[in-house]
Amino acid sequence: MNETVNILDIPFSKLTLNETTTFLTDHIEQDDKLLHLVTVNPEIAINSEKDELLKKIILDADMITPDGEGIVIASKRIGDPIKERVTGYELLLKLLEKGNHFGWSFYFLGTDESTSYKAVETIKNIYPNIKISGRHHGFFNESEEIQILKEIQKTKPNLLVIALGSPYSDKWIFKYKQQLSNVKVVFGVGGSLDVISGKVKPTPLIWKRLKLEWLFRLIVVPAGKGQKSRWRRQLALPKFFYRAIIKKGN
């Protein structure tokens, strides 16, 4: 049984990264049902309070992992601690390792064509025993989308990895969930394929240990519109702590 802790009415899994990987491995090896996993950070948690569809998607998911140190801190402050965050990127790497061992199949959907190609080529080189069921960039039209769904249904990947950005990845999954019954695990991975491809620099270990990955991301994003957007997104953090900790305690 996957124990959870409720933060802003969202039941977050308390499993560690390794425990989550084991849980999903058992599911892939033993179950034929689709499992939709959602990674939720403080920004997504706050946005879900005003986005009814997003909240419905999150609560309808089979597993919700704490993708952010803010979630971990909030759980400790309310007295029901989560041991560690479980990000989409780190989980993807763990599942690729397991997939390499078990010979799982993966389908990758999202990011731009060049990045998608480079990411999948890198994955094939590092994990030669996994099967690539297919891949497609995230800038598809309606007719291409129909063909993508048909390809996924035909190839029946063990894992469907969506990199359309948040919250669009999970909204896409929710829209077509009934048509993805041949998939065993589906989840959004944010910009993970950008990192794997080398397009985006990975966060150095020291920044992760200091719990400052968010700050590193702000620094490395090029100046301009993208950086302004990231700074604006960080404004969700104080609102999250107020709603999840301060207001809850009053």
N, C-alpha and C positions, 0 to 999 in steps of 0.2 A: 504494500500500500504506500502511495506517495503522500507523505505528510505535507500540509500546507500551512501558511500563515496569511491572514487576511490584512491587506494594506490598501486603503482606499477602495474597499469592497472588491479587491482582486485577490484571489487565492494563489499566492506565489508558492511554488515548489520549494521545499527546504533541502532538497537533495544537492549534494556537491556536484562539481563538474564530472568527476569520475563516476559518482553514483548515477547521475543522469545518463551518462554514456552507457553504463551497464544496463540501466532500465530500458533504454532505447534498443540496445543490442538484443536483449531478451525479447522485446516486442518484434523486432525484425525477423529474428530466427524462429519465433514460435507462434506469431499471430498474423492473420491475413487482413486485419482491419486497418483502415487508414488512421494514423495518429497525427493530428495537427498540433504542433508545438509552436508557442508564441514566446518570443523574448520581449520583456517589457522593462523599459527604463523609466526614471521619474518623469521625463518629458511625455512619454506615451501615456503613462498613468494619469497625468494631469489632463492631457488632451482628450482622453477617453471620457472624462466627466462632462464634456460639452459636445462630444461626438457620439451620439447614440449608437450608430452602426459600429463604430470602433469598439465601444464597450460590449456590445452584443457579440462581436467577433471574438474578443478576448475571453469572455465568459463561456463561449461555446467551444473554446479550444480544449484539447485533451490534457495539455500540460502548459504551465506558464512559468518560465524561468526568470529570475531576477537579473536583468541585464543592466546593472549599474550599481555602483557602490552606495548610492543614495538609498536604494531599496534595502540593502544589507544594514545600513546604519539605522534606518527607520524600524526595522524588525527588532534590532537590539534595544532601541529606546522604548518600544512598547512591550518589551519583556518576552518576546517569542523569537529568539534570534535565528537568522539564516547564517550558515557558516561562511558562505562565499557567494559571489556573484557567478552567474553562468551566462556568458555572452554567446551570441550567435557565431562569432568568428572562432572562438576557442572550442565550441562544441562541434563546429564543422570540421576542424582539424582532427579532433578526437574520433569523429565518425569516419573520416577518411582513413585513419589508421586502422580502425576496426574493419572497415570495408575492404582494405587491402588484405587483411588477414582472412576474411570470410568470402571474399570475391563478390561483394555487393555491387549492384548497378546504381548509377547516379545520373540524373538529368539536371542540367544547370540552365536556369532561365533568368536573364536579366543583364544589366550593365550594357555598355556599348559593344559593338561587334569586335573591335580590336582587343579590348580588355577581356571579353568572354573567351576569345580564341586563345590568348596568351595564358589566361588562368587555367583553362582546361588542359592545355599542353603542359603546363607546369605540374598540374595534378597528375597527369598520366606519367610524367617522368619520375615523380617522387613516390607515387603509389601505383606501380605497374600492374598490380593484380586486380584493381577495381575495373569494372566495366562502365564505359561511358555510353549510356543509352541514347544520349543526344544533348544538344545545347542550342540555345537561341538567344540573341540579344534582346534587350528589353524595349526596343523601339519598333514594335510591331503594329500593323493595322488590324482591322477587324477580320479580314479574310486570313491573314497570317496567323492570327490568334486561334482560329478554328483549326488550322493545320497543326499548330503547336499542340493543342489539346488531343487531336487524333494521334499524333506521334507519341505523346505521353501514354495514352491509353494502349497503343499498340506495343510499345516497348516495355511497359510495366516496370519502371525503375523501383528499386527498393527505397531509394531516397530521392525526393524532388526538392531541389535547392533553389529558392527564389531570391533574386537580388534586384528587386524593383524599387527598393527604398521603402522606408517606413512612413506611413502605415499602408502604403499601396500594395506591398507584398502580401500582407495578411488579408487585405480586402480582395485581392485577386484570388487568393486561395479560398476564401469564404464563398466568393461568387461561383466558383467551379468545384466546390468540395464534392458534390454528388457525382461529378464526372471523373473524379480522381480516385475511385474506389480500388483501382489496381495498384496504387502506390501504398507503401507501408508507412513511411514517415515523410511529412512535408513541413518545411519551416522557412522563414525568411532570415536572411543572413546580412542584411544591410549592405555595407561596402566591402564585405569580406573578399569578394572576387577581385576587387580593385587592389587589395593588399597582396593577395596571392599572385596576381599578375605582375606585381612590381610597380603598378601605376601610383599607388599610395604607399608611403613609407610605414612599416609596422611600428607600433609603439615600443620603444626600448624597455627592457625588463625593469630598469631602475624606476622609470616613471610608473609602471604598473605596481611595483612594490610600495611606492609612496602614495598609491591611490590617486594619482594625478594624470591618468590617461586622458581625461577630458581636457585638461589644460594643454597637454601635448598636442592634441588635435586642434585646439584653437591656434596654437603657434605655427603648426606646419601647414595649415590651410593657406593658400596663396591670398595676398591682399585683394580686396575687391568684394564683389557681391557675395561669394561663397563664405568669406570670413565673417562678413556682417551677419549673414544668416546664422552662422554657428554661434556668434555672440548673443544674438537675439534668442536662440533656442535655450541658452543657459539660464535665461530669466525664469524658466519653468522650475528650476531647482529650489529657490526660496519659497515659491508657492507650494511646491510638493512638500517640503519640510513643515510648512505651516499647517497644511491640510492633514498630513499623515501623522504628525507628532504633536505639535502645539495645540491645535484645535481639538484633536482627539483626546488630549489629556485634560481638557477643560470640561 
